[in-house]
Structure formats: structure tokens, C-alpha cells
Amino acid sequence: MRLLEKARQQIVRAIPRVPRKMPSLAQLQHIDLFLEQWEKNFVGALGAIALIAFIGIVWSVKNLNTVPVAAEGGDFQEVIVGNPRHLNPLFAATDVDRALTNIVFLPLCDIFHRGVPSLAEKCELTGEKTVTITLADRTWHDGEPVTAEDVLFTVQTMQNKTVGSPWYELARWVSVGTDSEGRVIINARQPIPELKTLVSLGVVPAHVWRDVAPQRMSTDERNLQPVGSGAFSVVAATADRDGFVQLVSLEAFEDFKPRRAYLDELVFRVAADDAEAQDLFRTRQVDALFSTDPAQTDELVKRDVHRHEITPPVVVSLFFNPLHHSGLRNRDTREAFALAVHRVDVVKHALKGNGVPLRAALPASVLKNPSALQVDTDVAAAAAFFKKNPLRGATSTLSLGIPALPTYQALANTITEQLAAVGVKVMSSVIGTGNAKDMLSHDLVLLGQDYGLAGNVASYWHSSASGVGGANYARYQIREVDGWLEQLQTDARPDERAALLEKINKRLVFDSPAVFLFQPVYHYYVSNKIKGVSTPAVGDASERFRTIGDWYVVTARARK
């Protein structure tokens, strides 16, 4: 210690003194020799505070002059229910296939979703009969350019009945070619509203599919290993030993225009049923879950989850089958059913409020302000009617056919209770999957009608669709309505179409071939960590991925 003190004194003497001035640099280098320990701690604390304050000032200035913006990076995982089979616009028919196809393939034209990327730079629709398409600069995932030849090949393949495309009936009404400027021209034989739907579908690459035999296209492995044009390309579709897909992984397409997607990777895990899907989401093993059965998933809404609502153009109704029960041929009897059913209670109890009660025959997306509505609930009047006019038939109990879904079972229970209160006995049973004859064997059928974004009314109410396998579930056959529906198919004038739809709705409400109940509300649950999610408020649920290129997880700072 003495030696240390002696050395300290020698250093002090060696340092030139500058009275009444700031310490020199040489002095500051040895300041620790002059300070007590508590003084050293104090100076250190002051330095730390100054450093923190400086960093804070820099950070504040940066935040004041910049804003967070989406950046590349991160992944997104969703659980889906259903076995993916066709990631291909030629064959995609199920909700799962259509949703994944919308990610991998761009639509030809942006008809229903303004601002969404598409293959066309410009689409000109003339009288719902002709579409003139100028293609944009787009690239297939294998690097080949998208050309008019691809569009022609796609439409012509749909028109080949051997291929078995679900779009055959629509595509066969059009011709396709190119003009002298290289634009694609699609002509319908007559004006058809569904032309908008056709040109909103994806296009397949001719150079990938041309060598595949038409009868083998639907089973070809390229349906699960597609070469698409969307913001993401398929990396793999992993299947189990039985061929059921368990996982579909995709990655951002680097050459996508106008820019690459923000997310690096998408992963879709396939669950066996709704219960497994909900468990995967509840335990946060995935970021998102789509549900068409919202009554079963209310508990999934947590602080870190955002619920998006989508109202599809679907009307769920209780259809009468007068061919199976003669008592249902009477219009007054059918209207008495409408008096007995309390739509608001049906939505409240069976759907837990996740639906829109409806008294019109058509959804709001097809007919916005209908002047004619089905009779509202009057239980006393319905009870009095059935007491005076009891249903007579082979049995005293009506049979009700429903799909094998929990929501429909809940709906059937609620409606059965309401009808029992007016003296009508009903017993429900599940309709055999894909069994059209089973549907005809019930007095009543509880089903939904999906009118699509184009409003396809004829397929549900034209008499030609009332046979086995047709979608005219009430076997409704009115020649006057058939005429209106046929005129609707050919008249492109908006005012005339609105007037025709009003006539059709008014007649359906009067005839009451069904009790029109509600429009369902589907829910899309997404983790709050996924930003930029935008879903259509009204539309097909498979459209929820149209803007997935804008979804992001990672952020960066950019100048204001």
C-alpha cells in the first residue's frame, strides 16, 4: 500500500497543474487515482444515465420521423379440414381446394375484387357477352411467361367433357380466340352473368399440361405439385401411406409481380375433423383457423386473436318436398310453417347469433332491398291453423333431412321444438352423402343455397333443376318463374335484371316453397401476430387469401 501511495504522489507531481481550468486530457486519463470508490460509482452512474438518455433521444427522433412498414420474412400456418386433391383451377371444387388454388394461381381477370393482382392488365366486358383481355407481364413458377396460349388452352380444356372439369357446363357456352393485337377474346353465345365467374378463374400453363391425356388430368400428380402464377409456389404436399395429404407447404415466389410477397413461407396442416383443428389452434400450434361452424368456436376468441367475419351469398332454408308429402302442396300450409318458425331465435340459439335472419328468398348480395318478405313469426296463428288443418299423410310425424354437420343438428333441434309448439311433429335424420335419392325421401330438407358472387339464381329455382341430383330442392316448377329466370340469363341491363330479380323474389315469397331462414356468417380466426390481413365482408370463403401477398409478420422502419 505504501508503494502504491508513493507511486500515486509521484504521478501527481508529474502532472502539470493548470489552475482554475478544466482538467487536461493527461489528467483525465488518471482521474481514477484521485477519486474515492463512491465517487467512481457516482461518475459511472452519471455516464450510464447520459448514455441511456442519448440512446432514448436518438430512438425518439427516429420514431418521430419514421413509421413501421411491412418487411420480408416470417411464416404463416393454418389448419384446414378436408383432404386437398386439386390445387388446379380446372378441378378445384371443394372449399379447401379452391382456397389453396387461389393462393397458387392468379385469377385471369379482377372482376369481383378490384385491386387484387390478376393475369390481365385490362379486362373489358361488353354486355355480359364478350370479354376482351390484355394480358399483363406475368411469369409461371417455372420461369416461363404467361401467354394467350395458356388462356386458350385452359378454356378449351374446360370445354372437353372427357376432362371432367366442374366448369364444363359454363365453359361450353363460350368461344375463345385472339385478335390481331394478341388480345384474348372470350365470346358467349348469349349474354350470361356467369361469364364474370368464368373470367375470374385461374389459368393453367399449357406447356405443363398439354401432354397429359384428358381422361387422366384429374388424377395426375401435378394437381398437388402445380406450376402456378400466384404469389406463392408449392414446395411439397406431404401425404400419408393411404394417400391423404397431411401437410401443404409453399414458399414466396421471388419473381412475382408487382412485388414479392412479404411472408417467406406458408404451411397448411390438415386436420381429421373440426375438433382436431380447433385443438391445434387453441394450443397455438397454428396461426389461423377458418370455421363454417361458428357456433362451435366462440371460445377461440382470445386477446391475441382477431376474428374476421365473412357473410357468403348463401341462404339456408327449410325446403318442402310436396312430392313426398301431399299435405305440403297447399300454399297456406307452407305459409303456416313460416309463421311457426322464429328466425331470430333460430340464429340466436342454434348459431349463437352468428347469422343474419332472412325473410327474402335471395341473399342481400343478389337482391339488396327486396320489397316482398315472407310472413313474420306468429305462433298463435300457426297453432290455430294446424289445429284446424292438421297435416295428413302416411305418418303423423314429418321426416327432416339434414347434412351431417353439428350446426345443422342444432338448427334441426331448434326448428323441431318450434314446430312442436304449434302441433307439428318432426324427426330429423342425416342425408346420405352424395345420395340425391335420399334427399327426395324426406318431407322436409334443411340445406343452404350458395348463389355465388355472380348470383346464380336459375340453378336453384328453374324447373329443369328439380329432378334427381338437381339443386331445386323444393321441386319448384312454375312456368312463369322459368321464363323470368331464362330472361335473367340473357338480359345484361342492370335495371332490367334488378326488376326481374324483384319479380322472382316476390313470387317465391308468395309461393313459399321453403321457409327462408338466414344467411350464415363464417369466421376466420387469425393470430394478432399476422398483420395486414384483409378478408371480403361478403363473398366466397375461399377468397380470403386473395390479398395474402400483403400479409406480414416482420416490420421495418421507413421515413414518413
Disulfide bonds with the S-S distance in Angstrom:
Cys109-Cys123 1.85
